Amino acid sequence: MTREIDMAPKYNPQDVEPGRYDQWVKDGVFKPSGDPDAKPYSIVIPPPNVTGKLHLGHAWDTTLQDILIRLKRMQGYDTLWVPGMDHAGIATQAKVEARLAEDGISRYDLGREEFVKKVWEWKDEYAATIHRQWAKMGISVDYDRERFTLDEGLSKAVRKVFVTLYKKGLIYRGEYIINWDPKARTALSDIEVIHKDDKGAFYHVKYPFVDETTFNGKNYIEIATTRPETMMGDVAVAVNPDDDRYKELVGKEVVLPLQGRHIPIIADQYVDPEFGTGMVKITPAHDPNDFEVGNRHNLKRINTMNEDATMNANAGKYEGMDRFEARKAIVKDLEDQGYLLKVEPIVHSVGHSERTGVQVEARLSTQWFVKMKPLAEAALKNQEGPDKVNFVPERFEHTFKQWMENVHDWVISRQLWWGHQIPAWYHKETGEVYVGEEAPEDIENWEQDPDVLDTWFSSALWPFTTMGWPDTDSPDYKRYFPTSTLVTGYDIIFFWVSRMIFQSLEFTGKRPFKDVILHGLIRDEQGRKMSKSLGNGIDPMDVIDKYGTDALRWFLTFGTTAGQDIRFSYQKMDAAWNFINKIWNASRYVIMNLDDDTTAELPDKADWQLADRWIISRLNQTTKRVLHFFDEYEFGEADRALYNFIWNDFCDWYIEFTKRDLNGTDAHRKQVVQHILCHVLDQILRLMHPITPFVTEKIWLTMPHDGKSIVTAAYPTVHEDQLDADAERQMDALIGLIKAVRNIRTEVNAPMSSAVDVLVKTTDKQVESILTANANYITAFCHAKELTIGSDVQAPQLAVTKAISGGEVSLPLAELINLDDEIARLKKDADKLEAEVSRAQKKLGNERFVANAPAEVVDKERTKLADYQEKLTATKARIAELSAAK
């Protein structure tokens, strides 16, 4: 790359970002270094679904990953970030079916083969969109290693996993109650069901005794149900065996209303005597709890619904009706025939399909399952050892463990056409089941199971299959697996994170990743989840078009606290753009003041003045903090450390201090300042690059250096010999004085353009020495007509005074001062100082803080307390002095 010397007066991302990503990809800077001596660091991208465009959550997720991979690359690691996408079975099929429906076509009209071709066309279309969005976000992935969950390599791995688990007895096929999506016509796992509060009712129904039995003077029992449409599948009524009210009824029979079938009254511990009437109808084909009761009592299973939730022949006269139409018809018939006792309106939690939104049915179905108990136990045991997966924040490990401890068998078959077709075949004549990685040889006699596997089955294998498994001799598998870090949302711990952990342990004997960073959700300004129904969704590409990628990445990182949600706002985006513009303007100022032969190499220490020593020390302190925060995955704290250093220390103070030297007559001093400015800017760009890659590359290429991309430049390290606590104390005193004078001017409306006398009374010899040595800076920055510094300085009565560290500063502004106003102002200062003293005393009085915080942190707090107390004493003394003069 060659040096780019043009920098517009104002930062414009549209001039900075286009074309830069293509150049990075062309130059191959995102590929692993291949250095065998470098430590490997790898990430696999959480594969986005090929169902549409990426949203803000994806932008957040990929930004955090990109920060880590760029940081490690600059630190000399051999980095690999594997990109890829997920076929997203039910979600993608639903999208394609909806598109076909617009033309009046269903998948059944096309047939399986032609429909799958349509889905592949969709995949290619949306994969191209996602690629463009990845490029716009600047993510530094290795496209040569891109994977898709339906590509040939992953399909082979999926078949191997299925067959292996089947042969170990961990995959089985059976008839069970499962969650059923009647719109998509497929089974769902428990975690694909979203529970919502719906309006419903308890329908209280008479179930008459078959014989002359009476109970409480009545010839029937009362059953309350929320699902009268399933009544035709009732096979029993159950009571608790310990419920004395109903012991005499066990063994009796009642008549099923509307159908006349006789069903028994049975006793089972499942029934809660305290709930409702303490009697429940048992419908094994339409309720998971009833299914278990039916198994215990050898009851018949009567399925009354079709795949689309219309009633079947077992529903009698209601056959062909939609389930909700059947409910209305059955309730009317119950009322007309005298069976309906009452209807009690309720609001209850009802399961809905996560993908299609329709109400889920509990349906009897033959499905394929994974036996979870042994897999879950292995995952839990691994968390007790040295190779555990580290959850960030730690509290999510409890969430993971809790789910694993209570996990149910996983239904993995889906009645879809898009996905990994189950590698099981049924013999057309004998019904024999064959499970294998390849089809049986005499294929004409066999029929393959039409179902496909749950999307999460293949996604669970993502960390190791993307590295070449099942080929354990694959170079990538041997070098980069287990992966280093996973970044994803806390909302898919159950869906994805947990499954990757137990599948990786089962098939590789290793954890899939060392650390998993779990972030929250992006919400709107009101804290609401972004959704189509609310119309509050925001396209990250629109944000980028307005503010630039770097501003979006800065906003997303600045707001990141592990495990917490963030709120998007355009006001925060304005602030993000302003910060980058600040860096741009500071960089432009520095670069315009550099000579062609200026380098980022620091000049001899003997030539450093106080401000130089201070900025270099602050640079190293910031680098230390940023490295620590990134190591702890505290992205937002790293951003804040950078923001404070760049905006406050470098732009507001050091650059201002250099202007006199750059415009002065001392050529040697000017050269020293140029080198230090160049060095600090060089380090700032390196520190910022992982977060804001585009603007830092643009500025970097205007700097005098070897012309190589900043992508592969070395990340800053801490130089302990450049940390200078004395310089920082001295500059704190100097800056404190300048700020105090500026604050006084603001409070009494004395403009900076007017020269004023500045009187500094010192109570600390060291502070007096510092201020005296830097009198020229004080005079310039305070626009002092006359500057007086000393321990014997006396402020006149009509002067505005502020306490500073080691003394107080006064401005004689007799014509602007009202004694009462000045005393009131000083009292406000005293109140603020008393609050700070109280806060510091409380903190230092906390034994846990003093015992557990680093010594330097505790010492810093004690120093602050002493400083606040000294300022408070001086402020109170001045109040007393002015009060006495009234």
Protein Blocks (a to p, Z undefined) as FASTA:
>chain_A
ZZdfbdcfbdcfklmmgoklmmmmmnopmpcehiakbccdddddddddffbccdfklmmm
mmmmmmmmmmmmmnopacdddddddeklmlmmmmmmmmmmmnopafklnommlmmmmmmm
mmmmmmmmmmmmmmmnopacdfklgccfkbmklmmmmmmmmmmmmmnopaccdddddddd
fklopacdfklpccddddddddddddddfblcdeehiabdcdddfblmlmmmpcbdcddf
klmklmmmgopacddehklpacdddddfklcfkgojlpacddfklcfklmmmmmmnopac
ddfbdfkopacfknommgoiafklmmmmmmmmmmmnopambdcdddddddddfklopacd
ddddddddddfklmmmmmmmmmmmmkbccdddfklmmmmmmmmmmcccddfbdcdfbdcd
dfbdddfklopacddfbdcfklmlpccdfbdcdfklmmmmmmmmmnopablkbmklmmmp
ccfbdcddfklmmmmmmmmmmmmmmmnopafbfbdcdddddddfkopacdfklopaccfk
lmmmmnojklmmmmmmmmpcghiacdddfklmmmmmmmmmmmmmmmmmmmmmpcfklcfb
dcdfklpcfklmmmmmmmmmmmmmmmmmmmnopaklmmmmmmmmmmmmmmmmmmmmmmmm
mmmmblklmmmmmmmmmmmmmmmmmmmmmmmmmlmmmmmmmpccehpafklmccddddfk
lgcfklmmmmmmmmmmmmmmmmmmmmnopafkbccddddddfbfklmmmmmmmmmmmmmm
nopabacddfkbccdfbbcddddehiacddddfklpcfklmmmmmmmmmmmmmmmmmmmm
mmmmpmklmmmmcfklmmmmmmmmmmmmmmmmmmmmmmmmmmmmZZ
